[in-house]
Amino acid sequence: MTTPVSFAQLQPETILDAVEHLGFITNGRLLALNSYENRVYQVGIEDAEPLIAKFYRPLRWSDEDILEEHHFVSELVEQEIPVVPAMIIKQSTLQHFQGFRLALFRRHAGRAPELDHADTREWLGRFIGRIHAVGAVASYTQRPTIDIQTFGYAAREFLLATDFIPADLLAAYTGTTDLLFDGIQRSFERAGDVRQLRLHGDCHLGNVLWTEAGPHFVDFDDSRMGPAIQDLWMLLSGSRRDMSEQLCDLLSGYEDFHDFHPAELHLVEALRSLRLLHYSAWLAQRWEDPAFKMAFPWFNTAHYWQNRILELREQCALMDEAPLQI
């Protein structure tokens, strides 16, 4: 079996050579963009706009997984939804160079949306509704689903198999997550038979760029199957009343293009809990990557796990509260 390359081997000259191998003449300018899961660079092109080169983390997704996400984004483009697709080069959106897998994208500038305005939230909701209308037409066959197994049990199993959680906190973490899983199961039972569709999957403000023409969505790398509310709850913040008001605005635009089932509101805190579990496991799985040690120095500390246990206990209580009102 061929040993996969690592990001330590991704040197500036390799990045420039990869882009030139795909038919572009670079001008030597290279800017690393904010990304931890993959490596993403703005690459200067001679007498043209810069391109964005995304190098995929080895072993995370298969080629089929990546191409399935690219195909979904291309479906959105066909419906004139403002997303950023991978460029088709040599009849494919996924490229290979010296053991790395990469895709090139046109550069799209923008700023974070100002979600304190109701009309901005409604506008954003319309575009998420359009994404979900396309996402509901077909299902992923390669990519996984956001559920209690993939984001919950698998995450905890990985963490318990490591030495990241301090020994004196292990019993508290295990007991708390047992209660958390019970709450998540009850939340899904209350929600009933929730429809699964293709999602953006990581729809936070960092993945939405705003211009005078409105929003456009970037980075579908975490796209999976899941309930519609997954792409909405991460845009909510503040008090319970604030979140209800924000959600009403989002849904006011969303339901112009896709039906929303109110039973999914039972899943907001359950999905937040799963994301917290998954996030800890994600950091642990990537800890050997030097970029993670530099960016998240607080992760491998007792203080982090003490706070995380308290946070998960709060989630247990929140899941027993009534859902947000719309």
C-alpha positions in Angstrom: 0.0 0.0 0.0 1.3 3.5 -0.9 2.0 5.7 2.1 -0.1 8.8 1.8 1.6 12.2 1.6 1.3 14.6 4.5 0.8 18.3 4.6 4.4 18.6 5.9 5.4 17.7 2.3 3.3 20.5 0.8 5.9 23.2 0.2 5.4 26.5 -1.6 7.1 25.2 -4.7 4.9 22.2 -4.7 1.7 24.3 -4.6 2.9 26.5 -7.5 4.1 23.5 -9.5 0.6 21.9 -9.0 -1.2 24.9 -10.3 1.2 25.2 -13.3 0.8 21.5 -14.0 -2.9 22.3 -14.5 -2.2 24.8 -17.2 -1.8 28.1 -15.4 1.2 30.4 -15.3 1.8 31.6 -11.7 3.5 34.8 -10.7 5.0 33.4 -7.6 2.6 35.1 -5.2 1.1 32.8 -2.6 -1.2 33.5 0.4 -2.2 30.9 2.9 -5.9 31.2 3.8 -7.6 30.3 7.0 -8.3 26.6 6.9 -7.3 23.8 9.3 -9.0 20.7 7.9 -7.5 21.2 4.4 -4.8 23.6 3.1 -6.1 26.5 1.0 -4.1 29.1 -0.8 -4.6 32.1 -3.0 -2.3 31.7 -5.9 -1.3 34.6 -8.1 -1.8 34.0 -11.9 0.2 35.9 -14.5 -2.0 38.6 -16.1 -5.2 37.2 -14.5 -7.1 37.1 -11.3 -5.7 34.9 -8.6 -7.1 31.4 -8.1 -7.9 29.5 -4.9 -6.1 26.1 -4.6 -7.6 23.7 -2.1 -5.4 20.7 -1.1 -7.5 18.0 0.6 -6.4 16.4 3.8 -5.1 12.9 3.0 -7.4 10.0 4.1 -10.3 12.1 5.2 -12.5 11.7 2.1 -12.3 9.2 -0.8 -12.2 10.5 -4.3 -15.8 9.5 -4.7 -16.8 11.5 -1.6 -15.1 14.6 -3.0 -16.6 14.2 -6.4 -20.1 13.7 -5.0 -19.8 17.0 -3.1 -18.5 18.7 -6.3 -21.5 17.3 -8.2 -24.0 18.7 -5.7 -22.4 22.1 -5.9 -22.6 21.9 -9.7 -26.3 21.2 -9.4 -26.7 24.3 -7.3 -24.9 26.3 -10.0 -27.2 25.0 -12.6 -30.1 26.5 -10.5 -28.2 29.8 -10.4 -27.7 29.6 -6.6 -24.7 31.7 -5.6 -22.1 29.0 -4.6 -18.4 28.6 -5.6 -17.9 25.4 -7.6 -14.6 23.7 -8.3 -13.2 24.4 -11.8 -13.4 21.7 -14.4 -9.9 21.1 -15.6 -9.0 18.1 -17.8 -12.6 17.0 -17.7 -12.6 16.7 -13.9 -13.0 18.9 -10.8 -10.7 16.8 -8.7 -7.0 16.9 -9.6 -3.9 14.9 -8.5 -0.3 16.0 -8.2 2.6 14.3 -6.5 0.2 12.3 -4.2 -1.9 15.3 -3.3 -5.5 15.8 -4.3 -6.6 19.3 -5.0 -9.2 21.5 -6.7 -9.1 25.0 -8.1 -11.7 27.7 -7.5 -12.3 31.2 -8.9 -11.7 33.8 -6.2 -14.9 35.4 -4.7 -14.5 38.3 -2.4 -17.0 39.3 0.3 -17.6 40.0 3.9 -19.4 38.3 6.7 -23.2 39.0 6.7 -24.6 41.3 9.3 -27.2 39.1 10.9 -28.5 41.8 13.2 -30.8 43.0 10.3 -34.0 41.1 9.7 -33.9 41.6 6.0 -30.4 40.1 5.9 -31.6 37.0 7.8 -34.6 36.7 5.4 -32.4 37.0 2.4 -30.0 34.4 3.7 -33.0 32.1 4.5 -34.1 32.3 0.9 -30.8 31.0 -0.4 -30.6 28.2 2.2 -34.1 27.2 1.2 -33.0 27.1 -2.5 -30.0 24.9 -1.5 -32.3 22.5 0.4 -34.8 22.4 -2.5 -32.0 21.0 -4.7 -30.5 18.9 -1.8 -33.9 17.2 -1.4 -34.1 16.0 -5.0 -31.5 13.2 -4.5 -29.5 11.6 -1.7 -25.8 11.2 -1.2 -24.7 7.6 -1.8 -21.1 8.1 -0.6 -21.1 10.7 2.1 -22.3 10.0 5.6 -25.2 11.3 7.6 -25.1 13.7 10.6 -26.6 11.5 13.4 -26.0 10.3 16.9 -23.7 7.5 15.7 -21.3 9.4 13.4 -21.1 12.6 15.5 -21.8 11.2 18.9 -20.9 7.6 19.8 -18.1 7.4 17.3 -16.6 10.7 18.6 -16.8 9.5 22.2 -15.4 6.1 21.4 -12.3 7.7 19.8 -11.8 10.1 22.7 -12.0 7.3 25.3 -9.5 5.3 23.4 -6.9 8.1 23.8 -5.3 9.8 26.8 -6.6 13.3 26.0 -9.2 13.2 28.8 -7.4 13.5 32.2 -7.8 10.4 34.4 -9.5 12.3 37.2 -12.1 13.6 34.8 -12.8 10.4 32.9 -15.7 9.3 35.1 -17.4 12.7 34.9 -17.0 12.9 31.2 -18.4 9.3 30.7 -21.3 9.9 33.0 -22.1 13.3 31.4 -22.0 11.9 27.9 -24.3 9.0 28.9 -26.9 11.5 30.0 -26.2 13.6 26.9 -26.9 10.6 24.6 -30.2 9.9 26.5 -31.2 13.5 25.9 -30.2 13.4 22.2 -32.2 10.2 21.7 -35.3 11.7 23.3 -34.9 14.8 21.1 -34.9 12.7 18.0 -37.9 10.7 19.2 -39.8 14.0 19.8 -38.9 15.2 16.3 -40.3 12.0 14.8 -39.5 10.9 11.2 -37.3 13.8 10.1 -36.5 14.0 6.4 -32.8 13.7 5.5 -31.4 15.8 2.6 -28.1 17.0 1.2 -26.9 19.9 3.3 -24.1 22.5 3.3 -23.3 20.9 6.7 -21.2 23.7 8.2 -23.3 26.7 7.5 -21.8 29.3 9.9 -21.0 32.9 9.1 -17.4 32.1 8.1 -18.8 30.1 5.1 -21.1 32.9 3.9 -19.6 35.8 2.0 -21.8 38.9 1.5 -21.6 41.4 -1.3 -24.0 44.1 -2.6 -25.6 41.3 -4.7 -26.3 39.3 -1.5 -24.8 36.1 -0.1 -22.8 33.4 -1.7 -21.9 30.2 0.0 -18.4 28.6 0.1 -16.7 25.5 1.4 -19.1 22.5 1.1 -16.4 20.2 2.4 -18.5 19.1 5.3 -21.6 18.5 3.2 -23.5 15.5 4.4 -27.0 14.1 4.7 -29.0 15.5 7.6 -32.1 17.4 8.8 -32.7 20.9 7.3 -32.4 22.6 10.8 -28.7 21.7 10.7 -28.1 24.5 8.2 -30.1 27.0 10.2 -29.3 26.6 13.9 -25.7 27.7 13.6 -26.9 31.1 12.4 -28.8 31.7 15.7 -27.3 33.4 18.8 -28.2 35.3 21.9 -31.1 34.7 24.3 -33.9 32.3 23.6 -36.1 35.2 22.5 -33.4 36.5 20.2 -33.0 33.1 18.6 -36.7 32.7 18.1 -36.9 36.1 16.3 -33.8 35.3 14.2 -35.3 31.9 13.2 -38.6 33.4 12.2 -36.8 35.8 9.9 -34.7 33.0 8.4 -37.8 30.8 7.8 -39.7 33.7 6.3 -37.3 33.6 3.4 -36.6 29.8 3.6 -40.2 28.8 3.1 -40.5 30.7 -0.1 -38.5 27.8 -1.7 -38.7 24.8 0.7 -41.1 23.5 3.3 -39.8 23.5 6.9 -41.2 21.0 9.4 -41.5 22.6 12.9 -40.9 19.2 14.5 -37.2 19.7 13.6 -37.0 22.4 16.3 -36.7 19.6 18.8 -33.3 18.9 17.3 -31.6 22.3 17.7 -29.9 21.5 21.1 -29.4 17.9 20.2 -27.5 18.9 17.0 -25.6 21.5 19.0 -24.6 18.7 21.5 -23.5 16.4 18.7 -21.4 19.2 17.2 -19.6 19.8 20.6 -18.8 16.1 20.8 -17.6 15.9 17.3 -15.5 19.0 17.6 -13.5 17.5 20.6 -12.9 14.3 18.6 -11.9 16.3 15.5 -9.2 18.2 17.5 -7.9 15.0 19.0 -7.8 13.2 15.6 -5.8 16.1 14.1 -3.5 16.7 17.1 -0.4 15.4 15.3 -0.8 18.1 12.7 1.5 21.0 13.9 -1.0 23.6 12.7 -3.5 22.3 15.4 -1.1 22.5 18.2 -0.3 26.1 17.3 -4.0 27.1 16.7 -5.6 25.3 19.7 -2.9 25.2 22.5 -5.7 25.0 25.1 -7.1 21.7 23.8 -4.8 19.3 25.6 -5.4 20.8 29.1 -7.4 19.8 32.1 -9.1 23.3 31.9 -10.5 22.5 28.5 -12.1 19.2 29.6 -13.5 20.7 32.8 -15.2 23.4 30.8 -16.4 20.9 28.2 -18.0 18.7 30.8 -19.8 21.7 32.3 -21.0 22.7 28.8 -22.3 19.3 28.0 -24.2 19.2 31.3 -25.8 22.5 30.3 -26.8 20.9 27.0 -28.5 18.0 28.9 -30.7 20.6 30.6 -31.4 22.6 27.4 -32.6 19.5 25.6 -35.3 19.0 28.2 -36.7 22.5 27.6 -39.4 23.3 25.1 -38.2 24.0 21.6 -37.8 27.5 20.1 -41.1 29.1 19.1 -41.9 30.3 15.6 
